[in-house]
Amino acid sequence: MQIFLAPACDSTDLKNAVEAKNNDYGCYIIAKLSSREMPSSGLLFTIGDANYYGGYYNEPLTSGNRYMLHVVAEIPREVNK
């Protein structure tokens, strides 16, 4: 699962927060989590907690700014046996 913040962008060319800032790109990935990292009871995820998730920096949010959050889930295809 990928979580990204986006005012408006093309989701096929997402970057991490540092690359996005350096290239003046409005959106960026803040986390990538595998199913192994998610407890069966669910996950409480704090946006902007300044931690790294799957190699992506969850950059602190700026007070007064508006953000749009998108969650992308990748569901593996079931392989026929």
Secondary structure, DSSP 4 states (H G I P E B T S, - for coil): -EEEE-SS--GGG---HHHHHHTT-S-EEEEE--GGGS-TT-----TT-S-EETTEE-PPPPTT----EEEE---PPPPP-
